[in-house]
Amino acid sequence: MRFVPTPLAGSYLIEPEPISDERGFFARTFCRDEFAAHGLDPSLVQCNISFNRKKGTLRGMHFQTPPHEEAKVVRCTRGKIYDVMV
């Protein structure tokens, strides 16, 4: 995985590095050690998936303060996403 820093401190664009052959490809989507090496808490507490039937669907904004803050990993598996971090 490639961790590309963004202008927002502590946030990254995490790009998979697929290994391809005639069958298709394999790519790591999570690695505790790689997350920790970039200062990201590697303890996985919850994992969710959502599906939007309509283009342009708006999902909620989330805000947490200590001690209830959460790190988020957002992945778009098909189509496009416009994700905003504040």
Number of C-alpha atoms within 10 A of each C-alpha: 16 11 14 10 13 10 7 9 7 11 18 16 13 17 14 14 13 13 10 10 8 5 6 8 10 12 12 11 12 14 11 12 11 14 16 12 11 14 10 15 13 16 10 9 7 7 7 6 7 7 8 9 7 7 9 10 9 9 9 5 8 9 9 9 7 6 6 7 10 14 14 9 12 12 13 12 7 7 6 10 13 7 9 6 7 6
